[in-house]
Amino acid sequence: GRPTVAIIVTGGAQKFVMLPRVERVFREGLVKASLMTNAWVFTGGSASGVMKYVGEALAPHPDIPCIGMALYGNVLGKGAIDRKLSSLEDMRLSKEQMVEYVHSEADANASGAALEPHHTHFVLLDNGQAGPRAWGTEIE
């Protein structure tokens, strides 16, 4: 159904570790708030930093939409997407198609990060930028 609330979680993509108690409170709070308000959750979509914690928290709840707004230029392992959407016409038709993405096990770095596998949907934003300077432009 239609959401009544959008929960937008932004933060660093750096690798960090939450203390177990903090992670539990974060996880339980996000799930409870999402379920109680019929929320859709939005993140930057990468398998790093706070976005990874969000995806993992919502993994047992596929009924909670978790949408990653990822910068296409910085997605590691996007080769299959490139091959599937090789022309403008393919991109127009893709509204009706699924594109299989094989999660990259490579660690996030200045050049990019894998998509977080527990998100239910992704919107790939392409502003022509990639690499270290591109990080954060997806939320501008």
GUFILUM-744384 format. One record per residue: x, y, z of N, C-alpha, C in turn. Coordinates in pm, 1 decimal, decimal comma, padded with zeros to 6 digits. Layout:
NODE  n.xx  n.yy  n.zz  ca.xx  ca.yy  ca.zz  c.xx  c.yy  c.zz
NODE  X  Y  Z  X  Y  Z  X  Y  Z .
...
! end
This chain:
NODE  n.xx  n.yy  n.zz  ca.xx  ca.yy  ca.zz  c.xx  c.yy  c.zz
NODE  00079,2  -00119,0  00000,0  00000,0  00000,0  00000,0  00083,2  00124,9  00000,0 .
NODE  00013,0  00233,4  -00000,4  00079,8  00363,0  00001,6  00136,7  00390,4  00139,3 .
NODE  00256,4  00448,0  00144,1  00315,2  00479,1  00274,3  00248,4  00600,7  00336,8 .
NODE  00249,1  00605,2  00468,0  00202,9  00725,0  00537,8  00321,4  00806,6  00587,7 .
NODE  00438,6  00743,4  00589,7  00560,3  00809,1  00638,4  00678,0  00761,3  00554,6 .
NODE  00773,0  00850,3  00530,2  00900,5  00811,8  00469,3  01007,5  00829,0  00576,3 .
NODE  01080,1  00723,3  00603,1  01192,6  00730,1  00696,0  01318,3  00731,8  00611,3 .
NODE  01394,1  00839,4  00620,1  01513,8  00855,3  00539,5  01634,3  00847,7  00632,1 .
NODE  01718,0  00746,9  00608,0  01835,2  00725,4  00692,4  01958,5  00758,3  00609,6 .
NODE  02029,6  00862,1  00650,0  02154,1  00898,1  00583,2  02265,7  00894,0  00685,1 .
NODE  02383,8  00883,9  00634,8  02500,1  00878,5  00723,0  02619,0  00827,5  00645,7 .
NODE  02726,8  00815,3  00713,3  02849,6  00773,9  00647,8  02844,7  00633,3  00591,4 .
NODE  02922,1  00614,9  00485,4  02936,2  00482,9  00425,5  03061,5  00413,6  00478,1 .
NODE  03128,1  00479,1  00572,0  03248,8  00419,7  00626,7  03214,6  00293,0  00703,5 .
NODE  03312,0  00204,3  00707,6  03295,1  00081,9  00784,9  03306,2  00118,0  00932,9 .
NODE  03204,6  00083,8  01008,9  03208,6  00104,9  01152,7  03129,8  -00006,4  01219,3 .
NODE  03150,9  -00021,5  01347,0  03084,0  -00127,5  01422,0  03002,2  -00064,0  01533,2 .
NODE  02873,2  -00095,5  01535,8  02787,9  -00049,8  01646,0  02807,5  -00142,9  01764,3 .
NODE  02803,4  -00086,6  01880,7  02803,5  -00171,2  02000,4  02678,2  -00257,5  01996,7 .
NODE  02685,3  -00380,6  02043,5  02570,0  -00471,3  02034,4  02440,2  -00412,3  02089,6 .
NODE  02447,1  -00343,7  02202,8  02326,3  -00285,1  02261,7  02269,3  -00175,1  02171,5 .
NODE  02356,5  -00091,7  02118,0  02313,7  00016,4  02028,7  02253,3  -00042,2  01901,3 .
NODE  02315,4  -00146,2  01847,2  02262,7  -00209,5  01726,4  02124,5  -00268,8  01751,5 .
NODE  02105,5  -00332,8  01865,7  01975,1  -00391,1  01899,6  01868,5  -00283,4  01910,6 .
NODE  01899,7  -00173,8  01978,9  01803,9  -00063,5  01994,2  01772,4  -00001,7  01857,7 .
NODE  01875,3  00017,8  01774,9  01855,6  00072,5  01640,5  01764,2  -00018,0  01558,8 .
NODE  01796,0  -00146,1  01558,4  01720,8  -00245,9  01482,0  01574,3  -00249,6  01526,5 .
NODE  01552,9  -00264,9  01656,2  01416,9  -00275,1  01708,9  01338,8  -00146,5  01686,8 .
NODE  01404,5  -00033,2  01705,3  01337,1  00095,4  01687,7  01297,1  00120,6  01544,1 .
NODE  01386,3  00088,7  01450,4  01356,1  00109,4  01309,3  01240,5  00020,3  01264,2 .
NODE  01244,5  -00105,4  01304,2  01137,2  -00198,3  01266,2  01004,6  -00153,7  01326,9 .
NODE  01005,1  -00120,5  01454,8  00881,3  -00080,0  01522,6  00823,0  00047,2  01459,7 .
NODE  00907,4  00146,2  01437,0  00860,2  00271,7  01377,3  00805,7  00248,1  01236,2 .
NODE  00873,2  00164,1  01160,6  00829,5  00136,0  01023,1  00695,1  00064,4  01020,5 .
NODE  00679,2  -00035,0  01105,9  00554,3  -00111,2  01109,0  00437,8  -00027,9  01162,6 .
NODE  00463,3  00050,7  01266,8  00355,6  00129,2  01328,7  00304,8  00241,2  01238,5 .
NODE  00390,1  00290,7  01148,8  00351,7  00406,2  01067,2  00330,6  00372,3  00919,9 .
NODE  00340,9  00243,3  00884,0  00330,9  00202,4  00744,1  00432,2  00278,4  00659,2 .
NODE  00555,7  00283,0  00707,7  00660,0  00363,1  00643,7  00731,0  00289,0  00532,1 .
NODE  00785,1  00367,5  00441,1  00884,6  00321,1  00345,6  01016,6  00377,7  00396,4 .
NODE  01122,1  00298,1  00391,4  01253,3  00339,2  00441,0  01345,2  00362,6  00321,5 .
NODE  01413,1  00475,7  00322,2  01505,3  00512,0  00214,5  01646,5  00527,0  00269,1 .
NODE  01744,3  00474,1  00193,5  01885,6  00490,6  00228,8  01963,1  00516,7  00099,1 .
NODE  02094,6  00528,1  00112,8  02182,0  00539,8  -00003,8  02204,2  00407,3  -00074,0 .
NODE  02160,9  00296,8  -00012,4  02158,0  00167,0  -00078,5  02284,9  00084,5  -00081,5 .
NODE  02396,1  00136,9  -00031,8  02519,7  00058,9  -00041,7  02535,6  -00036,7  00076,6 .
NODE  02616,4  -00138,0  00053,6  02640,5  -00240,4  00156,1  02755,0  -00196,6  00246,3 .
NODE  02741,3  -00078,0  00301,3  02843,7  -00023,9  00389,0  02780,3  00075,4  00485,5 .
NODE  02851,9  00100,6  00592,7  02808,4  00200,8  00689,2  02668,1  00179,4  00742,4 .
NODE  02599,0  00288,3  00767,2  02466,0  00282,5  00827,2  02365,2  00214,2  00734,4 .
NODE  02387,2  00222,1  00604,3  02294,2  00161,0  00508,3  02294,1  00008,5  00521,2 .
NODE  02409,1  -00046,5  00552,1  02419,4  -00191,0  00574,4  02339,8  -00230,3  00698,8 .
NODE  02350,6  -00150,8  00803,8  02275,5  -00178,2  00926,1  02124,6  -00170,6  00902,0 .
NODE  02080,6  -00074,8  00821,0  01938,3  -00062,9  00790,3  01890,0  -00186,5  00715,2 .
NODE  01962,5  -00225,9  00611,1  01924,3  -00343,5  00534,2  01918,0  -00468,7  00619,7 .
NODE  02016,3  -00487,2  00704,7  02018,4  -00604,8  00792,2  01904,3  -00601,2  00893,1 .
NODE  01872,1  -00482,5  00942,5  01762,8  -00470,1  01039,8  01629,0  -00506,4  00976,6 .
NODE  01611,5  -00469,7  00850,1  01483,1  -00491,9  00783,2  01476,6  -00625,2  00708,1 .
NODE  01586,7  -00697,4  00700,6  01589,7  -00824,7  00627,1  01480,6  -00921,8  00671,3 .
NODE  01452,9  -00936,9  00801,6  01346,0  -01029,5  00842,3  01205,3  -00976,3  00815,3 .
NODE  01195,8  -00855,6  00760,2  01065,8  -00790,1  00738,5  01053,3  -00744,6  00592,8 .
NODE  01043,9  -00838,0  00497,3  01035,8  -00797,5  00356,5  00908,4  -00720,9  00323,0 .
NODE  00815,0  -00715,3  00416,9  00692,6  -00637,4  00397,7  00716,5  -00488,4  00420,3 .
NODE  00831,0  -00452,1  00474,9  00866,3  -00311,0  00492,5  00951,0  -00270,4  00372,1 .
NODE  00900,3  -00183,6  00284,2  00979,2  -00141,5  00169,4  01105,2  -00066,9  00213,5 .
NODE  01217,2  -00112,7  00163,9  01346,3  -00050,3  00193,3  01410,6  -00017,0  00059,3 .
NODE  01412,3  00111,4  00025,6  01453,0  00156,4  -00106,1  01589,6  00222,5  -00099,6 .
NODE  01683,1  00168,6  -00177,0  01816,5  00226,8  -00186,1  01824,7  00322,9  -00302,3 .
NODE  01864,0  00445,8  -00275,1  01881,5  00548,4  -00378,3  02031,9  00557,0  -00403,7 .
NODE  02081,4  00469,6  -00491,0  02225,5  00453,5  -00508,2  02277,3  00529,0  -00630,3 .
NODE  02397,0  00581,1  -00616,4  02462,9  00649,5  -00726,9  02521,0  00543,8  -00821,0 .
NODE  02467,2  00534,9  -00939,5  02501,9  00430,1  -01035,0  02652,1  00421,5  -01061,4 .
NODE  02716,4  00532,5  -01074,9  02859,8  00534,4  -01104,4  02945,0  00469,3  -00997,4 .
NODE  02893,9  00458,6  -00877,1  02970,8  00401,4  -00766,7  02922,4  00263,5  -00723,6 .
NODE  02839,8  00197,4  -00805,4  02792,6  00062,6  -00772,9  02896,0  -00039,3  -00819,6 .
NODE  02951,8  -00114,8  -00725,2  03043,4  -00222,9  -00761,5  02961,7  -00339,5  -00816,9 .
NODE  03012,2  -00403,5  -00920,5  02944,2  -00518,6  -00978,6  02827,4  -00483,1  -01067,7 .
NODE  02831,0  -00366,8  -01128,7  02717,5  -00324,2  -01211,1  02724,6  -00374,5  -01354,6 .
NODE  02818,3  -00464,1  -01383,2  02835,2  -00515,4  -01519,1  02709,1  -00576,7  -01576,9 .
NODE  02636,0  -00654,9  -01497,0  02512,4  -00717,7  -01546,4  02407,1  -00613,0  -01579,6 .
NODE  02403,8  -00507,7  -01503,3  02308,3  -00399,7  -01529,4  02347,2  -00329,4  -01659,2 .
NODE  02476,9  -00303,8  -01676,4  02524,6  -00240,0  -01799,1  02488,9  -00323,5  -01921,3 .
NODE  02506,1  -00455,3  -01911,5  02476,1  -00542,5  -02025,9  02326,3  -00547,2  -02054,5 .
NODE  02243,0  -00544,2  -01950,8  02097,4  -00553,1  -01967,8  02041,6  -00424,0  -02027,2 .
NODE  02095,0  -00312,8  -01983,2  02043,0  -00182,1  -02026,9  02144,5  -00114,3  -02118,6 .
NODE  02166,8  -00172,9  -02233,6  02272,2  -00124,0  -02320,9  02228,2  -00011,9  -02414,9 .
NODE  02100,1  00016,2  -02419,5  02054,2  00123,4  -02507,9  01945,4  00204,1  -02438,0 .
NODE  01920,1  00321,4  -02491,0  01815,2  00406,7  -02436,5  01680,0  00336,3  -02441,8 .
NODE  01654,7  00263,6  -02550,7  01528,1  00190,7  -02562,6  01517,7  00083,3  -02454,4 .
NODE  01628,2  00012,8  -02426,4  01628,7  -00087,3  -02318,9  01593,5  -00021,5  -02185,2 .
NODE  01646,2  00098,2  -02163,0  01618,9  00167,1  -02037,1  01471,5  00203,3  -02024,9 .
NODE  01411,4  00247,1  -02135,4  01267,8  00277,8  -02132,6  01186,5  00152,9  -02100,4 .
NODE  01222,2  00041,9  -02162,6  01150,3  -00083,4  -02142,2  01175,9  -00143,8  -02004,6 .
NODE  01284,6  -00104,6  -01939,4  01322,9  -00167,2  -01813,1  01221,9  -00142,3  -01701,8 .
NODE  01131,9  -00046,2  -01719,1  01027,9  -00024,7  -01618,9  00948,1  -00152,2  -01597,5 .
NODE  00946,7  -00236,5  -01696,7  00869,5  -00360,6  -01692,8  00956,6  -00482,0  -01662,9 .
NODE  01086,7  -00462,8  -01645,9  01178,2  -00575,3  -01633,3  01253,6  -00572,8  -01501,6 .
NODE  01296,2  -00691,4  -01461,1  01385,0  -00704,4  -01346,4  01525,8  -00722,8  -01400,4 .
NODE  01623,4  -00667,0  -01333,6  01763,2  -00685,0  -01369,7  01829,7  -00757,3  -01254,7 .
NODE  01888,4  -00871,2  -01283,5  01955,6  -00946,3  -01177,9  02088,1  -00879,3  -01143,6 .
NODE  02108,5  -00859,1  -01016,7  02233,1  -00799,6  -00967,9  02299,4  -00902,0  -00878,8 .
NODE  02421,1  -00935,4  -00911,2  02497,3  -01028,4  -00828,3  02578,3  -00944,9  -00730,2 .
NODE  02545,4  -00961,7  -00602,1  02609,4  -00883,0  -00496,3  02759,8  -00903,2  -00499,6 .
NODE  02831,8  -00796,0  -00506,0  02977,3  -00800,4  -00504,6  03025,6  -00817,7  -00362,0 .
NODE  03116,8  -00909,5  -00343,0  03173,5  -00931,5  -00209,2  03289,7  -00836,3  -00181,0 .
NODE  03324,1  -00754,8  -00278,8  03433,9  -00660,0  -00260,3  03396,3  -00557,6  -00154,0 .
NODE  03492,4  -00521,7  -00073,5  03468,9  -00420,1  00029,2  03450,1  -00283,9  -00035,9 .
NODE  03367,8  -00203,6  00027,6  03348,1  -00066,7  -00019,4  03481,8  00006,5  -00013,5 .
NODE  03501,9  00092,9  -00110,5  03623,1  00173,2  -00112,6  03589,0  00309,4  -00171,6 .
NODE  03689,1  00391,4  -00193,3  03663,6  00526,6  -00243,1  03596,0  00525,7  -00379,8 .
NODE  03615,0  00418,8  -00457,7  03558,3  00412,6  -00591,9  03414,7  00362,8  -00595,8 .
NODE  03372,5  00289,8  -00493,1  03236,2  00239,8  -00495,9  03206,0  00138,8  -00387,9 .
NODE  03082,3  00089,7  -00391,4  03036,1  -00010,6  -00294,9  02930,1  -00096,6  -00361,6 .
NODE  02915,4  -00217,1  -00311,8  02810,1  -00306,2  -00360,3  02674,9  -00255,6  -00310,9 .
NODE  02569,5  -00298,5  -00378,2  02434,2  -00268,6  -00330,4  02405,7  -00359,4  -00210,8 .
NODE  02337,4  -00306,7  -00112,0  02303,9  -00383,2  00008,9  02194,5  -00483,8  -00027,6 .
NODE  02219,0  -00613,4  -00009,7  02128,4  -00715,4  -00063,8  01992,3  -00728,5  00003,8 .
NODE  01970,7  -00666,8  00118,1  01842,7  -00681,3  00187,5  01743,1  -00570,2  00154,5 .
NODE  01784,0  -00471,2  00077,2  01689,6  -00368,2  00033,4  01589,9  -00433,9  -00061,5 .
NODE  01466,0  -00389,0  -00057,7  01363,5  -00448,8  -00142,8  01362,4  -00389,2  -00283,4 .
NODE  01409,6  -00265,6  -00297,8  01408,7  -00195,7  -00425,9  01528,9  -00102,1  -00433,2 .
NODE  01565,5  -00066,9  -00556,8  01671,6  00031,8  -00578,2  01629,6  00128,9  -00686,5 .
NODE  01666,8  00253,5  -00667,6  01657,5  00355,1  -00771,2  01802,9  00394,1  -00796,9 .
NODE  01850,1  00366,3  -00917,5  01988,5  00397,0  -00951,2  01993,5  00534,3  -01016,2 .
NODE  02064,2  00624,4  -00952,9  02073,5  00763,0  -00997,7  02202,4  00781,5  -01075,4 .
NODE  02193,0  00834,8  -01194,5  02312,2  00852,2  -01277,8  02327,1  00998,9  -01314,1 .
NODE  02420,6  01063,8  -01248,3  02449,1  01203,5  -01279,0  02580,5  01216,6  -01355,4 .
NODE  02630,6  01102,2  -01405,5  02753,8  01102,7  -01482,2  02879,5  01101,5  -01397,5 .
NODE  02863,5  01103,7  -01265,9  02979,8  01107,1  -01178,0  03008,1  00969,3  -01120,0 .
NODE  03134,7  00945,9  -01087,0  03176,4  00821,7  -01024,2  03302,8  00848,9  -00943,3 .
NODE  03330,8  00759,7  -00852,1  03453,7  00770,4  -00774,4  03440,6  00856,5  -00650,8 .
NODE  03552,8  00888,6  -00589,8  03552,7  00957,3  -00460,0  03472,6  01087,3  -00454,7 .
NODE  03479,5  01167,5  -00559,9  03408,6  01297,0  -00559,1  03257,7  01282,4  -00572,0 .
NODE  03212,8  01166,5  -00617,6  03069,7  01146,8  -00642,7  02991,1  01113,5  -00515,2 .
NODE  03059,0  01058,5  -00413,6  02987,1  01019,2  -00291,7  02908,3  01137,1  -00235,5 .
NODE  02785,5  01111,4  -00201,7  02699,0  01213,5  -00141,4  02618,8  01292,3  -00241,9 .
NODE  02654,9  01286,2  -00370,7  02579,6  01364,0  -00469,4  02439,9  01308,6  -00490,4 .
NODE  02416,4  01182,6  -00450,4  02283,0  01125,2  -00467,3  02180,8  01187,6  -00372,7 .
NODE  02224,8  01257,4  -00268,9  02130,1  01320,3  -00176,7  02128,2  01472,3  -00192,3 .
NODE  02200,3  01522,9  -00287,7  02199,9  01668,8  -00310,2  02077,0  01711,5  -00388,4 .
! end
